[in-house]
Amino acid sequence: MKIVIAPDSFKETLSAFEVASTIESSFQNVFPEAEIIKIPIADGGEGTVEAMVTATNGSFMFSEVEGPMGEVSRAKWGMLGNSKTAVIEIAEACGLHLVSADKRNPMAASSFGVGQLLIAALDKGAEKIIIGLGGSATNDGGFGFLRAIGVQFLDSRGNELKGHFETISLLSDIDLSHIDSRIKQTSIEIACDVDNPLLGDQGATRVFAAQKGASHKMIVELESIMTHYYGVISSQLNSQLLDQSGFGAAGGLGFGIKAFLNSELKSGINIVLETLNFNQYLMDADLVITGEGRIDSQSERGKAPIGVINYANQFNCRVFVIAGSVDDPEAFNKKFKVTNSYGIVNEKFSIEKAFEDPHGCLKNVSQKAAEDFRVLVT
C-alpha cells in the first residue's frame, strides 16, 4: 500500500512538515507495512521557500529587511538547486505572523521588505525569481515593494510619497527612472495563493483586510485609496490594466508586481507541484491525504489542497482531506471528488482546544481517518 501525505500548514499552529508527520504517525499505527511518502507543500504562502528549496536540494539564504511595521526583520529565502532561480516568500518580509494581533493595521503595514528581498536575490546572481504571495499583513497594493526597487510615487507638486499607504490618496505621478536596471533582464513568476481581483467585493481589501486588523471604516478608506492607486497607475503606464485574477493576492501585491515588472501571475500551488514533480508520486498511490487550517469558500480560489486534489483526481486516487475545520464537508466532498474529509473542530474539539493542543487534536482525527480507510480497503 502506498499513501502520499501532502498537506499545507495549519496557519499559526503547525507547519506543513509537522502536519504531515502527525498524519504519518497515525496511519503507520494502522498500516505499519505501508509505504508512506510525506511531501509538505505550500501555495505561495508560508512554507513555499522550505518546500521548493528542499525539493530541489537548493540552499537557504537570510537577509535583514524592513518588516511590515517598520521594524528590522531577518527574512529567509532560497536559491533552488540550479543556482539560478531564487524563491522569495513575502510572508517572511511582511507576514501577518510578524505582527501581534493588537498591532495589526493594514493602513500602516508595508511590503517594502519584499522589494529588499528581490534586490538581495539579484545581488546573488538570480536569473529567475519566484515570488510566493500569501500570508501578508499588508494591504498596500505593492506600494512599499515598488518603492524598495526604485519606483517613485509623486504628489501634484513632485514630492515623493514615502509614508503609509494612506498618503497614496495624494498620488498624481510616477517616476520609473530609478528602478534597478537588472530587473528588466530577470524573469519573474508570481505564485498566487488566491485568485481574487484587486478591487470590489471579492478584492484584496473587502475580503482580507479585516483579518489583518482593519475596521469597517478602514476597509472603506482602504478601498477608496486602492481604487485611486489603481487608476493612476493604469493611466501613467499608458496601459489598460484590467483588474484580473490574482491582482488581489497579498493585499494587492500581485497587482503591484505585475503592473511594473516583467512578470507572470500563476497559481502558487501549481508552481510548487510542478517543481516537486508531484505527478511521479501519484501513479500507483492508494490514498492521497491533503489539508490546511481551514477548508472554506476561499480554499476554492487557489489554495494548496485544491491543487493536490486536482492532481490526484487525474490519477483516480482516493483522497482524504484532514483540516482544522471543513465548511459543509458533504458538499465539499461531492464537488471535488474527495473520498472523505475531516475537521478537527467538531462536536468533540472546540476551536479553543484545537489551538491549545493542535498536535494532539490532529493526531486524534488522523487516527480516525486511518481507521476509516482500513474499513474502506478491507
Residue pairs with C-beta under 8 A, 6 or more apart in sequence:
1 31
1 33
1 34
1 35
1 286
1 287
1 377
2 34
2 35
2 36
2 37
2 284
2 285
2 286
2 287
3 27
3 31
3 34
3 35
3 36
3 37
3 285
3 286
3 287
3 288
3 289
4 36
4 37
4 39
4 281
4 282
4 285
4 287
4 288
4 289
4 317
5 20
5 23
5 24
5 27
5 36
5 37
5 38
5 39
5 289
5 290
6 20
6 38
6 39
6 40
6 41
6 278
6 288
6 289
6 290
6 308
7 16
7 19
7 20
7 23
7 40
7 41
7 289
7 290
7 291
7 292
7 304
7 305
7 322
8 16
8 19
8 41
8 42
8 43
8 45
8 47
8 290
8 291
8 292
8 293
8 303
8 304
8 305
9 15
9 16
9 18
9 19
9 40
9 42
9 45
9 46
9 47
9 292
9 293
10 19
10 291
10 292
10 293
10 323
10 324
10 358
10 362
11 46
11 135
11 292
11 293
12 97
12 293
12 355
13 293
13 324
13 354
13 355
13 358
14 22
14 358
14 359
14 362
15 40
15 46
15 47
15 50
16 40
16 41
16 42
16 47
16 50
16 51
17 38
17 40
17 50
18 359
19 40
19 291
19 362
20 38
20 39
20 40
21 38
22 359
22 362
22 363
22 366
23 289
23 322
23 362
23 366
23 369
24 36
24 38
25 363
25 366
26 363
26 366
26 367
26 369
26 370
27 34
27 36
27 289
27 366
27 369
27 370
27 373
28 34
28 36
29 367
29 370
30 367
30 370
30 371
30 373
30 374
31 370
31 373
31 374
37 281
39 276
39 278
39 281
40 47
40 50
40 51
41 47
41 51
41 269
41 272
41 273
41 276
41 290
41 304
41 308
42 48
42 50
42 51
42 89
42 132
42 134
42 268
42 269
42 272
42 304
43 134
43 191
43 193
43 267
43 268
43 269
43 272
43 302
43 303
43 304
43 307
44 89
44 132
44 133
44 134
44 191
44 192
44 193
44 249
44 268
44 269
44 271
44 272
45 89
45 91
45 132
45 133
45 134
45 135
45 193
45 268
46 89
46 91
46 95
46 97
46 134
46 135
47 89
48 87
48 89
48 132
48 134
48 191
48 268
48 272
49 60
49 76
49 77
49 78
49 87
49 88
49 89
49 92
49 132
51 272
51 276
52 58
52 78
52 80
52 87
52 130
52 272
52 275
52 276
53 59
53 60
53 78
53 79
53 80
53 87
55 275
55 276
56 80
56 81
56 82
56 275
57 81
58 78
58 79
58 80
58 81
58 82
58 83
58 87
59 78
59 79
60 76
60 77
60 78
61 76
61 77
61 78
61 79
61 120
61 124
62 74
62 75
62 76
62 77
63 74
63 75
63 77
63 116
63 117
63 120
64 72
64 73
64 74
64 75
65 72
65 73
65 74
65 75
65 93
65 112
65 113
65 114
65 116
65 117
65 120
66 72
66 73
66 93
66 110
66 112
66 113
66 116
66 148
67 73
67 93
67 94
67 98
67 113
68 93
68 94
68 95
68 98
68 99
68 109
68 110
68 111
68 113
68 136
68 137
68 138
69 98
69 99
69 103
69 105
69 108
69 109
69 110
69 137
70 110
73 92
73 93
73 98
73 113
75 92
75 93
75 113
75 117
76 89
76 92
77 86
77 87
77 88
77 89
77 92
77 117
77 120
77 121
78 86
78 87
79 85
79 86
79 87
79 121
79 124
79 126
80 86
80 87
80 275
83 125
84 125
84 126
84 127
84 128
85 126
85 127
85 128
85 129
85 130
86 121
86 124
86 126
86 128
86 129
86 130
87 129
87 130
87 132
88 114
88 117
88 118
88 121
88 129
88 130
88 131
88 132
89 132
89 134
90 111
90 114
90 117
90 131
90 132
90 133
90 134
90 135
90 136
90 250
90 253
91 97
91 132
91 134
91 135
91 136
92 117
93 111
93 113
93 114
93 116
93 117
94 109
94 110
94 111
94 112
94 113
94 114
94 136
94 137
94 138
94 144
94 250
95 135
95 136
95 137
96 104
96 135
96 136
96 137
96 211
96 212
97 135
98 137
99 109
99 137
99 213
101 213
103 213
104 137
104 212
104 213
105 213
105 214
106 137
106 138
106 139
106 140
106 165
106 209
106 212
106 213
106 214
106 218
106 222
106 251
107 139
107 164
107 165
107 166
107 214
107 218
107 221
107 222
108 164
108 165
109 136
109 137
109 138
109 139
109 140
109 165
109 212
109 251
110 138
110 140
110 143
110 144
110 164
110 165
111 136
111 138
111 140
111 142
111 143
111 144
111 145
111 250
111 251
111 253
111 256
112 144
112 145
112 147
112 148
113 144
113 148
114 131
114 144
114 145
114 148
114 253
115 144
115 145
115 146
115 147
115 148
115 149
116 148
118 129
118 131
118 145
118 148
118 149
118 183
119 148
119 149
119 180
121 129
122 129
122 180
122 182
122 183
122 186
126 186
127 185
127 186
127 187
128 186
128 187
128 188
128 189
129 186
129 187
129 188
129 189
130 188
130 189
130 191
130 271
131 188
131 189
131 190
131 191
131 257
131 263
132 191
132 193
132 268
133 190
133 191
133 192
133 193
133 249
133 250
133 253
133 254
133 268
134 192
134 193
134 194
134 249
134 250
134 268
135 193
135 250
136 212
136 250
136 251
136 253
137 212
137 213
137 251
138 144
138 212
138 250
138 251
138 253
139 165
139 204
139 205
139 208
139 209
139 212
139 214
139 222
139 226
139 251
139 252
140 165
140 251
140 252
140 253
140 256
141 165
141 168
141 198
141 204
141 226
141 229
141 230
141 251
141 252
141 253
141 255
141 256
142 252
142 253
142 254
142 255
142 256
142 257
142 259
142 260
143 153
143 165
143 168
143 229
143 256
145 253
145 256
145 257
146 153
146 256
146 260
147 153
147 162
149 179
149 180
149 183
150 176
150 178
150 179
150 180
151 174
151 175
151 176
151 178
151 179
151 260
152 160
152 174
152 175
152 176
152 178
153 160
153 161
153 168
153 171
153 173
153 174
154 160
154 161
154 171
154 172
154 173
154 174
154 175
155 161
155 170
155 171
155 172
155 173
156 170
156 172
156 173
158 173
161 167
161 168
161 170
161 171
165 222
165 225
166 221
166 225
168 225
168 228
168 229
169 224
169 225
169 228
171 228
171 229
171 232
172 232
173 232
173 236
174 232
174 233
174 236
174 237
176 260
179 260
183 261
183 262
184 262
186 262
187 262
188 257
188 261
188 262
188 263
188 264
189 263
189 264
189 266
189 271
190 246
190 249
190 254
190 257
190 258
190 263
190 264
190 265
190 266
191 266
191 267
191 268
191 271
191 272
192 245
192 246
192 249
192 254
192 265
192 266
192 267
192 268
192 302
193 249
193 250
193 268
193 269
193 302
193 303
193 304
194 246
194 248
194 249
194 298
194 301
194 302
194 303
195 245
195 246
195 249
195 267
195 301
195 302
196 202
196 203
196 204
196 207
196 208
196 245
196 246
196 247
196 248
196 249
196 301
197 203
197 204
197 243
197 244
197 245
197 247
197 248
198 204
198 226
198 230
198 243
198 247
198 248
198 252
198 254
198 255
199 205
199 223
199 226
199 227
199 230
199 243
199 248
200 206
200 243
201 207
202 248
203 223
203 226
203 243
203 248
204 226
204 247
204 248
204 249
204 250
204 251
204 252
205 214
205 219
205 222
205 223
205 226
205 252
206 219
206 223
207 248
207 298
208 248
208 251
209 218
209 219
209 222
209 251
210 219
212 251
214 222
226 252
230 241
230 243
230 255
233 241
233 259
234 240
234 241
234 259
237 259
237 260
241 255
241 259
243 255
244 265
245 265
246 254
246 258
246 265
247 254
247 255
247 258
247 265
248 254
248 255
254 265
257 263
258 265
267 302
267 307
268 302
268 304
269 302
269 303
269 304
269 306
269 307
269 308
270 307
272 304
272 307
273 307
273 308
273 311
278 308
278 311
279 311
279 314
279 315
282 288
282 311
282 312
282 314
282 315
282 317
283 315
285 312
285 315
285 317
286 317
286 318
286 377
287 317
287 318
287 319
287 320
287 339
287 373
288 308
288 309
288 312
288 317
288 318
288 319
288 320
289 319
289 320
289 321
289 322
289 369
290 304
290 305
290 308
290 309
290 312
290 319
290 320
290 321
290 322
291 305
291 321
291 322
291 323
292 299
292 303
292 304
292 305
292 323
292 324
293 323
293 324
293 325
294 323
294 324
294 325
294 326
294 327
295 305
295 321
295 323
295 325
295 326
295 327
295 332
295 341
295 343
296 325
296 327
297 327
299 305
299 306
300 306
305 321
305 323
306 336
308 319
309 319
309 321
309 336
309 337
309 338
312 319
313 319
313 336
313 337
318 339
318 373
318 376
319 336
319 337
319 338
319 339
320 338
320 339
320 340
320 341
320 342
320 369
320 373
321 332
321 338
321 340
321 341
321 342
322 341
322 342
322 362
322 365
322 366
322 369
323 341
323 342
323 343
323 344
324 343
324 344
324 345
324 354
324 358
325 343
325 344
325 345
325 351
326 332
326 341
326 342
326 343
329 341
329 342
329 343
332 338
332 341
333 339
333 340
333 341
339 376
340 369
340 372
342 365
342 366
342 368
342 369
343 365
344 354
344 358
344 361
344 362
344 365
345 351
345 354
348 364
349 361
349 364
349 365
353 361
354 361
